Amino acid sequence: MTQVLTTVIPVFAIIGLGYLLAKRRLFSQAGVDDLTRFIFYLAVPALLFRTSASGVMERDLELSVLLGYYGVGIVILLAVTFFLKRIGYERAVVTAISASFSNLALTGLPIVQTAYGNEALVPLMTIITFNAMILFTLSCVLIETARNPNANILGILLGAIKSVITNPLVIGLVSGWAFAHSGLDLPIIVDRTTDMLGKAAAPCALFAVGGGMARYSLRLEETTLPVLVAAFAKLIFMPLAVWLVTKYVIEASPLWVMIATLAAAMPTGANPFVFATRYGVGDRIAGNTILLTTALALITISAFIAFFPHP
């Protein structure tokens, strides 16, 4: 247990420092946004490129785990939408994406890297590649078809594919994989540059998560039911369901089962809030869920890491 706490507490301490400095206005929200852009466009892509270029992606990719992870995510998204229709269909969709969309890049990646090393990044990177394309796109389809039965679904799907192709994380991952297959050695200047940027990814990402949390104030009020449902589904039900499916149905290797489960256990990411703002509905549900799940994740993630010794 001591090893778990020494792994998890520093991670959440950096999140807490980001929250404290942003809340005290010692670090502006504009600064948080700029830091997030640095992470998204440089630091994390550099980490993924260097990791992928090292040849770790040469190992067997258990793509069937994607069926388990996103199968559970889609079931949660549709089930929460159906059972919470009484709070309003569109608010139910916002609750559903908040219950199923993990913060994989800014929280999951540094936690997995810190706890299990770069080897464990392979399954996580595989899951990250499709996160927004599947869950965010399905949520958009649910809203768009409710508002307009003749909505341009093909346009939404093409937009999703474009967003994946142009995603800096995917570009970093795929370009590293391509370089690994080139047979060339990574030039020392590129290696050192990407190494330095990659080392900045984890602390900067965690600080940005905390700084972003300072935007929200946890006032549940009329959002109590959807927020509690989303938090329970996100932190408890989704990881347990992913663990059961990947371990006993798909029968994946211990490493892939572990990382898929931890990915499912991550707190709600920022995309549900972006989604709610885009459609002008449920932004307080998404914001409160992000804040609550990130705060409670210290307990739940510690429990899951304790459950999964290094395979």
Phi, psi and omega in degrees: 000325179299319179297322178297313182294323179290341175275315189276319186299315176301325179299310182283340174294319178293320175301315180297321178295320177299317179296314183296313182293322179288322180293324179276002178063027170277347176221117188284160176293331174296322176294321177297317179297318179295319179296320178297321177296319176300317180296313187287322186264341183233301192295305181292316175303323178295318178298314181293321178298310184294320179295315181292321181293339180288348177101004182295336180285355177291337180290163184301127175268121181268077186293342177297337178297329177300323178296318179294313183295306184281337172298314177296316181300318180292320178299316178297315181301313182288321182293315180296320177301316182292311187284342179253019180303334183293342176272002184111130187303313185291323175295326177295322178294319177298318177298320183294317179290328176294333181276349188232350186260109182276150173275082188279320186284311187274331180249312184297314184298309180294326179292314180295317180297318180293319185281324191230356176086178186294334179302324183283351180287338183299305178297325180294317180296324179296319179290318181303323185307325187250006189299303182290322184299322185273300189285318180293318181295317179299319178297320177298318180298318181299318180288312185297317181289332176289323181280327183212105181303339180259026182300150182280083182294321179300320179297321178296315181295318178295322176297322178295317179296318178298319181296328177288314183298324183264003181290123181303327179294317179292320179299315178299316181295310184291319180294325176294318177298319179295319180295322179299329181274355182281341182082002181268156173272143180293123179305143186300324180293316178295319181299313182289323179295312180292329177296314180296316179295318181298323179292336178280344188298309187297304181297321180294320180296316181294318178298319180294324176299313179296317178297321178293326179297333182294347176291333189257149173239128185281089173237098188292302179045241184286353179266006186304307183300304182298323181293316179293322176297314181296318181295317179297314180297320185287314189269336185244301187293313185298311179297322178295319180293318178297319178299313181297315183291313184289328182277315190256337179263306181279331181059051178284168179291158182305320181298313183290324175297315182298311185289323177297319179294314178296323177299318179292335182275353181293152179294169181297135179278182184283338185302323176300324177291320175300318179298313181297319179293320181299321183261001175066036181208138171073022182295328178289327175298311181295314181298314179296323179293318177301312182295313184292314183292325178293321178294317182282342184296336175305319181283311186290318180293322175302318180295318181290323177294322177296327180288332183248092170294160182300123183291000000 
